[in-house]
Amino acid sequence: MTKSIDKPDVETPLQVLQRCEKEIAAAISDLINQEVCVIDPDEPRHHCAGVVSDVSVGTSVYVKVRFRRQQAIAYMPSQLTMKMLSIH
């Protein structure tokens, strides 16, 4: 039996979460305490590096980044990139 191209199997939102749950939890745990840079040119801290202090997942995903000793600021993941070690 072949699957119809017109009607792909559609996952429910719960099935998507169940499929991705472990990967999401692992990604969050690996991201905490990592250095990231803000890449969004509309953000005042563009190209500043900070440390991830928390990740919140709700109807949107936000990564809280702490710059030096200031209060953490929440960013969407698309506004950030991992800080890479520069090779000299």
C-alpha positions in Angstrom: 0.0 0.0 0.0 1.4 3.4 -1.0 0.8 6.6 0.9 -1.1 9.3 -0.8 1.0 12.4 -1.7 -2.1 14.6 -1.3 -2.7 13.7 2.3 0.5 13.5 4.3 0.3 12.1 7.9 -0.2 15.1 10.1 1.0 15.0 13.7 -1.1 16.5 16.4 0.6 19.2 18.5 0.9 16.7 21.4 2.6 14.2 19.1 5.1 16.8 18.0 5.9 17.6 21.6 6.2 14.0 22.6 8.6 13.3 19.7 10.8 16.3 20.5 10.6 16.3 24.3 13.9 14.7 25.0 15.8 16.7 22.4 14.3 19.9 23.7 15.2 19.1 27.3 18.8 18.1 26.3 19.2 21.3 24.2 18.1 23.5 27.0 20.4 21.7 29.5 23.3 22.0 27.1 22.6 25.7 26.5 22.6 26.8 30.2 25.8 28.6 31.2 27.0 28.7 27.5 28.2 32.0 26.0 26.0 33.4 23.2 26.1 36.6 21.1 23.2 38.7 20.2 23.0 38.9 16.4 19.8 40.9 16.0 20.8 44.4 14.6 17.7 45.9 16.2 18.9 45.0 19.7 21.0 47.5 21.6 23.3 44.7 22.7 24.1 43.6 19.1 27.3 41.5 19.0 27.5 41.6 22.8 28.3 38.2 24.4 26.5 37.0 27.5 25.9 33.8 29.4 22.6 31.9 29.2 20.9 31.8 32.6 17.6 30.2 31.7 15.4 29.0 28.9 11.6 29.3 29.0 9.3 27.4 26.7 5.7 28.5 26.3 3.8 29.7 23.3 7.2 31.1 22.4 10.7 30.2 23.3 12.9 32.7 25.2 16.5 32.4 26.1 17.5 34.6 29.1 21.0 36.0 28.7 23.0 37.7 31.5 25.5 40.4 30.5 28.2 40.8 33.1 26.4 41.2 36.4 23.2 42.8 35.1 19.7 41.4 35.1 19.1 38.8 32.5 17.4 39.8 29.2 15.1 37.5 27.3 15.8 36.9 23.6 14.2 34.6 21.0 16.6 31.9 19.8 16.7 33.5 16.3 18.3 36.6 17.8 21.3 34.6 19.2 24.3 32.7 18.0 26.8 30.5 20.0 29.9 32.4 20.8 32.8 30.7 19.0 36.3 30.6 20.3 38.5 32.6 18.1 41.5 30.7 16.7 44.7 32.8 16.5 
